[in-house]
Amino acid sequence: MSANLVIERKGLKIGQIRLFPSNHLNTFVTPFIFSFKNSINLRNAEIICFSFYFKADFLVLIPQKQQTHDSPFGHFYAKIVAMDKIIKTISESGSFRAFVLDSTETVRTAQEKHQTQASSTVALGRTLIASQILAANEKGNTKLTVKVLGTSSLGAIITVADTKGNVKGYVQNPGVDIKKTATGEVLVGPFVGNGQFLVITDYGTGNPYNSMTPLISGEIGEDLAYYLTESQQTPSAVGLNVLLDKDDKVEVAGGFLLQVLPGAKEEEIARFEKRIQEMPAISTLLESDDHIEALLKAIYGDESYKRLSEEEIRFQCDCSHERFMNALASLPTSDLEEMKEEDHGAEITCQFCQTTYNFDENDLEELIRDKS
């Protein structure tokens, strides 16, 4: 008994292998070079992701409903998706620090959860990547909230990232969109409008630190670079890119941060500036065979650098039934009684991930009882 597996990359078939059942019920493994770090449980899942051992890529298996004569479990089609990650580096001279990110799945997840239109997808995606960059600069259990407070109909963009690689976010009006340019470019600056770039840093001490700079372009990347230069007194170059396909779905997303550290020589700065100015589009580099490594090559050229770390990043919300139960507990008793009598419960949807939590009359009665 076996199952066929067709492997595709960017819509093109690149191979086909056969999965064989292991000793575990409804579990398949493959003895071929495309070996997995984990076995694949197909019993209840609709989409399953597992890593290739040699590139840390994900394989998404989508089982079809129909069965075939040679495989009672049907065919499984796969798409290879790179795991989102951030690589932190420093130049051999110690005068430059660079972070490069592939945030494609992060932004895809945000688009799917919020059903954003093209312009709001790009604006939210860039802000998510900006938050991942800022959080990568922090230590401990720090949380960072970024608020892009523009004046357009898009409304506010709010994202929260932590030092463990998690980020979440939403845009106030995800259905708002504007026309693309004649070349198909998605405009962000005019779409966001004037306003403020606000960063709230929570070190877990109960006294978060707020820092704010004006939006200088609304393109998010330039606004982040200005924030870092003005607020943290660190000259910075930032690139953020979210590329959409012909159907306005996220094709690739990522970015970089380059910072000049104390002791940098003028000739060094000039070399880095020249490379940044001549750098191809981030999406072009991420779609190349070298993938995220191409970003590092574009930044450093032939100059030596050290890898400080390579960490996974992801869209991950920390909401829970318990957290919203505690939020309800903060309401006046009269409000809880009104919900119980008139609505016979409560329904709360998380703004960050669109997960809905339901609370019945018994839940509300418990909260009312605890308040008495």
C-alpha positions, 0 to 999 in steps of 0.5 A: 500500500502506497501513495504517490507524491508529486513535487512542484516548485513555482507551479512546475513539476520537478519530481515524483516519489512514492510514500510508503506506510510506516509501522504507525497507522495512517502514517507515511514515510519515504526512503528516498533522498527527499527524507523528512525530519518527521513522519507524516500523519495524514489521518486528520490533516488537510495540509501538512508541513514538514522539513527537508533535511538538507535545505530546511524547506517545508513540504506542503502535502495536499491530499486529494479526495479521489482514490486511485487503483494503485493508491487507496489513499489517493494522490498527494500534491506538494509545494516546496515553501522556504521556512521564514527566517532571519540571518544576523551578521556582522562585518569582519571589521565589526563596523557594519551589522546586517540582518536579512529576512525571508518573511514570505509565509509570514505575510502570506498568513497575514493576507489569508487571515485578514483577506487584505486587498493588494495595497493593504497586503503590501502595507501590512506585510512591510510593517510586519517585516519592519517589526521582525527587524526591530524585535531582532535587535532586542534581547530577553522577553521583549515585545515590540509594538509598531503602529503606523498611524497614517491619515488615509482611509487605510487606517492604522497598521498595528503589529506586535513582534517578540524576540522568539520570532513571533509576529502578529498584526492587522490593518484597520481597514483591510478591504481598502485598496487603490489602483496600481500604477501603469507598470503594475506597481502597488503604491504604499506611500500615497496609500498610507498618507502622512502621520506617525511611526510609533514604536512601543517597547515592552521589557516586561517591567510594566513600564513600556517605552514609547518612541515616535517619529513622523512618517517621511514617505509612508513606504514603511522601509524609509520610515523605519530607517528614519526612526532608527537613525533619529531615535536610536542614533544609528545610521541605517539602510532598510529594504522591505519588499512584498511582491504580489502575483497576477492574482494579488497573492503574496509571491515573495516577501522579505527585507534587510537592515544594514547599520553603520556601527562606531569605527566605520571608515569613510571608504567602507561606508562608501562601498556599502552605500554603492552596493545598496544603491545598485542592489537588485529588487529584494524579491528578485534576490529571494526568488533566485537559486541562492535565495536569502543568501543572495541578499547577503551577497548583495550587501557584502559583495566580496567583503568578509562577514560573520554569521551571528545567528540564523533564526526561524520567524513566523506569524503567530498570535498568542490569543487564547480563550483564557485571555479573552475570558480575563478580558471579559472579567474586567467588564462591569457586572451589569455588562456581563448580566446584559450579555447573559440575559439578552445575547445568551453569551458572547463572541469575541474575534481577535483583531490580530488573527481573526480567531473567534472565541465563544462564551456561553451563559455558563461562562458569563455566570461564572464571571458574574459569580466571581465578582460577587 
